[in-house]
Amino acid sequence: MSYPILTTEVRFEQDIVQVRQRARQIAKGLGFDSQAQTRIATAVSEIARNAFKYAGGGKVEFIVEGESRQIFRTRISDSGPGIADLPAVLSPNFRSQTGAGLGLAAAKRLMDEVLIDSAPDRGTAVQLIKQFSKQMPALSTIELNQLVDKLARQIPEDPYAEIQQQNQELLRTLDELRQRQEELVQLNQQLEDTNRGVVALYTELNEKAESLQREGELKTSFLSNMSHEFRTPLTAILSISEILLNRLDGELSPEQDKQVNFIRQSAESLAELVNDSLDLAKVEAGKVTVRVTDFEVEDLFSVLRGMMRPLLPQNSSVSLIFEAPLELPILTTDEGKVSQILRNLIYNALKFTEAGEVRVAAKMGEGGTVTFSVADTGIGIPPADQTRIFEEFVQIENHLQKGVKGTGLGLSLCKKMAEFLGGSIAIESSPEVGSTFFVNLPIVYDGDLEKPLELSAAKGVKTPLPVINSRSQARDLAAKVLRVEAEDCFSVFAQTVGGNNSVYRDRGRQRC
């Protein structure tokens, strides 16, 4: 629908003022707010002034178009010389020396849309379009007819009254600008206060970060020094207790044998805690060496099978099963650390599984990774504790806890070591059903190889040492241990009985 509201001519300069008055009256009658009325009136008067100045006059048409979503269109046309280079005039970089084109630029800023049709010797037609806002109701034909009748009855106001109206609009605009300027000043002050607060907060955060870093360094230093200082007396206690238990200094009474066994077991538990603490300190400090080699998962499982099966007691109701890996590529990463992670997980699974099985498997993961899994039919872990178990020194209370040894550091080490190799560790578990740990590692390690120190092997690994059959051999061995300790190497010994000989086996904690 296109409904013409009013058509008027611009022949004289005072007609520009009347066109402005009409534009405001029509905009008011259509329901536009005062700010929109001023915008429309100003844009129409600017284009009408151009028509009078450059073409000697023109025609102004006010039209309402549309039904559901209406627009107010003002068409101002003239028969003048036209605009020679319209694209240049409309360019954002256009700079007028005579004032030409400034009216068009102003109209484009004031109206929703400006359409220009101009050519040399053919005149110019400019359409100014203002859309009705969503709050403005659509006007029916009857309402538009009423507006036309009202405009026909209105007598044009004196030009001076229009100038007075413009002055009032200018004063209102200046007052609004002043209020906005005050608001901007307040906002800037608030922003400055906020910035000062943010700077103070950042300063406090930096101080806390530095404090945390110092605390972390002190913790790492403390753990390292504690481990170093504890290892010498622990080694001596273990060696002496083994000498006594092997009857190299004579027979022991049953009570003495019992008490010495308590000493040895306590020393082994303390040695395990010391070694785990040192491992954790090195991982947190990043002082580990990654020794990348190529190896087959099948070969890794074969070695693990030989290491871990001796941990099962005779006639055990738990089966340790290694599934044959299928179609897995050669891994290029640190075999020792992968083995250490899996040994810790298998060792934990065996400790907390009373009957059933512990199953170790591997399969291809996503994005060039391999996923190892260690599943058991043990006591399981409650959902609320499945995140806590990866924290340091955390042990979940259960009916098996008193009968097994542990420091609460094994899973934390596994997690940190897996992340160090570029992977991750996860768990699925149900109480009284069992747990499955998943270790996802890249097939090819692409991290930093240049780290100064190397992690020790995992707890529970046992490799045979020479058989001790005499007191002199025991003394020589103890002396060698103390000399090695002075060179910052450490071995913790555990006794296994086979036949009539007492064999010392390394606890997998050698540090050199």
Secondary structure as UniProt FT lines:
FT   STRAND          2..10
FT   HELIX           13..30
FT   HELIX           34..55
FT   STRAND          58..65
FT   STRAND          71..78
FT   TURN            84..85
FT   HELIX           86..90
FT   TURN            92..93
FT   TURN            100..101
FT   HELIX           102..110
FT   STRAND          113..119
FT   TURN            120..122
FT   STRAND          123..131
FT   TURN            134..135
FT   HELIX           141..153
FT   HELIX           159..245
FT   TURN            246..249
FT   HELIX           254..285
FT   STRAND          292..295
FT   HELIX           297..308
FT   HELIX           309..311
FT   TURN            314..315
FT   STRAND          318..322
FT   STRAND          331..334
FT   HELIX           335..351
FT   STRAND          356..364
FT   STRAND          369..376
FT   HELIX           383..385
FT   TURN            386..387
FT   HELIX           388..390
FT   TURN            392..393
FT   TURN            399..400
FT   HELIX           401..403
FT   HELIX           410..420
FT   TURN            421..422
FT   STRAND          424..430
FT   TURN            431..433
FT   STRAND          434..442
FT   TURN            459..460
FT   STRAND          463..464
FT   HELIX           471..486
FT   TURN            487..488
FT   STRAND          493..498
FT   TURN            499..500
FT   STRAND          501..506
//
